[in-house]
């Protein structure tokens, strides 16, 4: 099927670069362009695109205001195109919370358009297949007094397209005493620090971008830095984060497979969770975890924005149990409680 795209950006140069990139893919048709949200509104009515690429900063109405109107009046797949700045990252994350499917960064100093937009066509095609802001029911809040010892188990989570909303939903329901949790979310390098800060504001636990040597501790959540290094967990007694500068694995850096494989090597109770996202990253690593005795969870198809990574893991036999997003927090902490070692009195 051909994916029909409307490009919304106030820069003629950027419209041209985005169009040239997308037109290289025979499965994508660029329907037209809009300079601002007012033009875009009319173009949507006339052209009925499958996907919109949307700039964050535009005249007459900014991208966030326009996106909110789209999602309220005519929900449709949107891929945000943002500057790789702190302000751009904050705005893009807000857009993804509003329902944007994915994001790409604009070319910046030292990076060509080909490098910046290398995943743009794939993200646009994934967006066309995405469930736009699926209603997953009320969040089941986790009880603060669950009978697990947070230091006994490590939780690893992998996510990609749709992961911003999923992680916000899951982690905001974690108690302040949650097990040490490590996360790899596919995201541009400049965005993960902002995302960790946003998560930290809504979570009872402490959330931070992981750094090399960070010691894992109960009540703390560590997010892999985007784009440049892989996140692993290593150690025998005291476990800590390790950041590696190796090349991409499973097409990504950081890679969920790298994180999960490091957890599979630990002689400790672990729980692996694979969430919404396109592709297969994390499937083989989650299988390694399960084969090593870990508990494993996968997000179910109905609540995924893109049922790619969880499907690959499920079909590989890596997923012990599937759960909808609305019940994932309770499922995670329930398995943590069930995995608590028995102690003598």
Phi, psi and omega in degrees: 000142178274132179266122184261124191238138170251128181259122181243110182197140182278354180262121178297322179298314181292321177301319180294318180294317179296316180298314181299322179294312184291325182289349174288342180263119183294346181268005181238135175242124175275112184284323184174189187226157173219137181278334184205171183300329180293316174295322181297320180301316179291321180295323179297317180297319185280321190260337180050060183291159174280326184218147172244136164262132190230127175284148180282315187253112180217160178285164175074321176197128183286165186300325181293315178299316181295317179300317180300320178293318178302311186291336179276320188260326183209073184305132179203161182293131180230132172249120181280140175242114192232153170290146181274063178235170177301314180296319179296319179296315180299316181294321181293319178297320176298321179296320180290329173291330178284342178130000174301140186285318186201181181213155170224153177269146176287157176304137180232180182305128178087359180231132179278167176298323179298320178289315183295322186255021185297333180257003187298312182298316179297321180291323177295317180292323176294321179298323180297333180265356188285154169272114185281116178045060180297139176279119184250012178084173181294146179289132174274106182288138181281144178287141182287339188251030177300148189271058174236155175261115190300334183279356185272344186218145177250133178255129175242133182233135176236138182204164179214240183303124184089358185289333180300308179296318182297314181293321176301317181295313184289309189286333178292344178263359176286142174285165179297340181262024185297158175297157173305130187231130179242139188226135166244116176241126178293120186195146177303152188304319185281355186268335190291326177297316177296320180294318177300320179294321177295316178298319182298330180286334184253356184254147174288326177282167178271125181245134179211155170293132183294147173231157183297124180093358179299127182278130179289134182215149176304146179079010181233142181234132187240124182255127181300133174299139184283146161085331192238329185222153175272148175256128173234164170244132183219162177129168178246304175272277176282119180274150180213164177281141174233130178254125183246142182259027178291171180290174180302145175236133185056029178083007186222152170212110006286155181249137175295323179302318179299315179298310183295320179296325178292323178291326179295335182275350182283144174268058184215154173297134180222159177226125178253137182229125178245127186247182182314143178162155179271154177093201186235001184302130179101340184295309182290325178294322178293324176297318177299321177297313182296320179293336178274000177103006180284158169276147182221143179229148174229142176291139183282162187298320187294333183257358178279141168292315174227117182270069181251292179302313179296325178295314181300318180293319180296314182292336178279349183086017183275342186263119178286321184207142174258151179213147174287159182303321184296340181242010186292319180301312180296323179295318179299308184289333175295317177291327175299317180295318181292337182270002181294127178298144176287137180242145176282151182290000000 
